[in-house]
Amino acid sequence: MNEPLRTPEQAAQYLNVSERQLQLDRTTKRLIPYIKVGRLVRYSKADLDAYIQSQRVGASA
C-alpha cells in the first residue's frame, strides 16, 4: 500500500498519454484523482488503475 506516488511524467507513461493531456484533464474534467503537495502533482497507482478500469468498454457479441 505504501507504493511511491507517480509524477505526471510517470503517470503519462503508465497511461500511454502525453503529460499535456494529464494537465488538461486536471484543469477541465478532473477524471483522474491526483494529490497536490504544495506545487507538486502526484498520482497513486491505485487511482491510475481505477481510471483504466473505468474506461473499459464491454465487448458486444
Wavefront OBJ file of the C-alpha trace (Angstrom):
o trace
v 0.000 0.000 0.000
v 2.921 2.334 0.575
v 3.765 2.406 -3.085
v 5.571 5.557 -4.202
v 3.454 8.216 -5.860
v 3.998 8.856 -9.557
v 4.986 12.123 -11.131
v 2.893 13.447 -14.035
v 5.609 12.171 -16.393
v 5.469 8.678 -14.904
v 1.668 8.671 -14.865
v 1.545 9.752 -18.503
v 3.912 6.946 -19.478
v 1.841 4.434 -17.489
v -1.364 5.562 -19.231
v 0.339 5.990 -22.620
v -0.807 9.616 -22.931
v 1.054 12.896 -23.013
v 1.801 14.950 -19.919
v -0.133 17.751 -21.596
v -3.230 15.532 -21.730
v -2.985 14.873 -17.996
v -2.609 18.592 -17.390
v -5.699 19.328 -19.479
v -7.650 16.675 -17.599
v -6.651 18.255 -14.289
v -7.787 21.705 -15.367
v -11.009 20.690 -17.089
v -12.527 17.273 -16.472
v -10.561 16.070 -13.433
v -11.277 12.442 -14.290
v -8.159 11.070 -12.609
v -7.757 11.875 -8.926
v -4.432 13.442 -8.049
v -2.583 14.588 -4.977
v -1.165 18.054 -4.620
v 1.648 18.720 -2.171
v 2.490 22.377 -2.437
v 3.021 22.879 -6.156
v 3.800 19.220 -6.847
v 1.222 16.993 -8.525
v 1.353 13.263 -7.887
v -0.768 10.238 -8.803
v -1.250 6.964 -6.957
v -1.035 3.729 -8.913
v -4.370 2.650 -7.418
v -6.063 5.778 -8.824
v -4.457 5.233 -12.235
v -5.584 1.594 -12.260
v -9.113 2.596 -11.214
v -9.210 5.112 -14.058
v -8.096 2.444 -16.542
v -10.835 0.108 -15.322
v -13.448 2.850 -15.561
v -12.587 3.321 -19.227
v -13.201 -0.331 -20.089
v -15.795 -0.871 -22.783
v -17.573 -4.219 -22.842
v -17.406 -6.342 -25.962
v -20.654 -6.882 -27.814
v -21.176 -10.406 -29.041
l 1 2 3 4 5 6 7 8 9 10 11 12 13 14 15 16 17 18 19 20 21 22 23 24 25 26 27 28 29 30 31 32 33 34 35 36 37 38 39 40 41 42 43 44 45 46 47 48 49 50 51 52 53 54 55 56 57 58 59 60 61
